[in-house]
Amino acid sequence: MKKTFFAMTLLILFTYSVEGSTEVNAKTFRCDMSVIGQKLSHGVYLKFTVTNLTNHKLRLLSWYTPLEGFLSDLFIIKNETDESLDYNGIMVKRNNPSHDDYLVLSSEESVDVTLDLTQAYPLVQGEYTVQLASKSWSYIQDQIPLTSLCSSDSLKIKVS
């Protein structure tokens, strides 16, 4: 009975310590967005930047991130009446990723991409809130596949 209780106690402590280390919530990536152009006739350009916040080189899978462009629904865009805009871009299905599908980011390195929101969302003149869709990002650190969320502040834009 004592051995079973001791084993259960150790298991609970081990589980708590493992969960506690992941609960630290150390951020792996930082994502930032800014608007470059807001004229509907010229395009509504959003600059998206991701930064590796770790002290390690990471291999980030670009799939389902803004870094690959519009091949999936990347953003939550709401108009002045808080209605979400439908995504009108391409939706890609894939098999397993290859080595070339990963982007290598050194420690504290940033990479950015500029996207024209009018290419995938039905924008008209008005005010919008843009937010990065919450999805787990896959990456590899020291040969170990991991996932992380990359969240950013929402962005207010006025399209003219």
C-alpha positions, 0 to 999 in steps of 0.5 A, spaced: 500 500 500 505 504 501 509 503 495 503 504 491 501 511 494 509 513 494 509 511 486 502 515 485 505 521 489 511 521 484 507 520 478 503 526 480 509 530 482 513 528 475 506 530 471 506 537 475 513 538 474 513 537 467 506 541 466 509 546 470 515 547 465 510 547 459 506 552 463 511 557 463 509 559 457 515 562 454 514 565 447 517 562 441 515 567 436 513 574 436 508 576 430 507 583 428 502 586 423 502 593 420 499 596 414 503 599 409 497 602 404 490 603 405 487 605 398 483 600 395 485 602 388 492 601 389 491 595 394 491 594 402 498 592 404 499 588 410 506 587 413 507 581 417 513 580 421 515 573 425 521 573 430 524 567 433 524 569 440 529 563 443 536 562 443 536 556 438 535 556 431 528 553 429 525 551 423 518 553 422 513 550 417 511 556 413 504 552 411 498 556 414 502 562 416 502 569 412 509 567 410 507 562 404 502 567 402 494 566 401 494 559 401 489 558 407 485 563 411 490 567 415 486 573 418 480 574 421 477 581 418 471 584 421 468 590 418 465 596 422 459 592 424 463 587 427 461 582 421 467 577 419 469 577 412 469 571 408 476 568 405 476 568 398 483 565 396 485 558 395 485 553 400 491 548 399 491 541 402 497 537 403 501 531 404 507 531 409 512 537 409 519 536 406 525 539 408 524 545 403 517 547 406 521 549 413 524 556 414 530 557 418 530 562 423 536 563 427 536 566 434 532 572 435 532 573 427 526 576 424 523 575 417 517 579 414 512 578 408 507 583 405 500 581 403 495 585 399 489 583 403 484 585 397 487 579 393 483 574 398 478 578 402 472 582 399 474 589 402 470 595 400 471 602 403 470 603 410 474 601 417 476 594 419 479 590 424 485 585 422 487 579 427 491 573 425 487 567 426 489 563 432 492 556 429 498 552 432 505 553 428 509 547 427 517 548 428 523 543 429 528 545 434 534 540 435 530 535 431 524 535 435 517 537 432 514 542 436 508 547 436 506 554 438 501 559 437 504 566 434 499 571 436 499 579 435 495 585 437 489 586 432 490 592 427 485 597 425 485 600 418 481 605 414 480 603 407 479 609 402 
